[in-house]
């Protein structure tokens, strides 16, 4: 009894994106054995082409059929490319002793074909920011894209983010005087240059306006006291600190508690 010559083959996988099938596989038969007549990944459907694509990352069972009808098999792993990673702090503070700050994200994973796009249209690895406000960056490669958002804020002399605290409720009948009126509270290191606040009821009627910080709203409309209800407000201010003048705008809602 004699056996037909065997068939040897090598497998050459190419990586795939982890979120979509972009991998491939090439099969190379080693000369000297029987001749291949078909290639398959399920031992059912055979093709004459020794290349398969697109393939998802993971294990594949490969079948090669020869001229005598014999089938030879091997397993191969289609590797996954590392997922793209990008990190940017949620809040970036411009120090008091500086007029700008450089944003440079930390990028990891597969950076093949990496492209960057900042909110201001820049496509560089880093950008310089000279004013406070929202920022974002998008990073993309052949497998997809990621977006990270952040906020740039000014810092006061102590190095903290400039804060304007506005309470979301107050009680005109409270025991503590500071809780009987509605007004914003600015950081101690700020100098207030300009200020205006407006308060509206749910129907859009202006119930209070002031340009004097110390004169907070006492929960009244004209000569009448309002009941327990929710009101909306908006505030404009111009402040000075660290030798800089900054325009601020905030809005929100406040509940009057009786």
C-alpha positions, 0 to 999 in steps of 0.5 A: 500500500502506498500513500499519495504525497502529502501537502504542506502549506504556510499561513500568513495572516494580516491584522484586523480592526477590533471593531470591524473585519478588515484582516486578511489571510494568504495561504502558500503551499510548500512545493514538493507535495501534491497539488492544491485544488481548493482553499476553504475556511469552512470545509464546505465552500472551496475557492481556487484563490489562496487569499481570504478577505475581509476577515475579523480578528480571531481564530480561523480553521483553514482547509486545503484540498489537493488533487486527490481529494485529500483535505489538510487543515491548520488553525491560524490566529488573525490578530487584532490591532490595538484600539486607538486611545486618546486622553485629554484632561477634562479641565485644563487651567491657564496659570495666573502667571501665563497668558497661554497653555499648550494642549497635547493629548496622550495617544496610544494603541494603533497609530498607523495612519493617525490623523488629528483634528482640533476644534480650531481646525489645527491638525498638529499633535499639540495646540496653544490656547490663549483663552478659556472655553470648550475645546475638543480633539478628534483622532482617527486611524483606518479602524475608526475615530475618537473624540475627546472634549475638555474645557480650558479655564483661567486660574486665580492667583492661588492656582485654582480655577476661577469660580463663580458660585450661584446657588440653585435655591434660597428661602426668603424666610431663612434664619441666616441672612445670606440664605434669604436672597439670591445672588452670585458669589465671586472668588475672593481674588477677583475684582468685579468691574461690571455686573448684571443679573436678570431673573425670569418666571416660567412665562418669561416675565422678568421679575428681577434685575440688578447691576449691584452685586450686594443687592440680591433678589428677595423672592418678590415680583413688583410688590408681591412675594412669589410662592415656591417656584422655579425661576430662570436667571442669566448673568453677565460679568466682567472681572479682573485678576492676574492683570487680565480682564475676563468676560463671563456669562452664566445662566441656570435656574433657582428655586424659591422655597417658602 
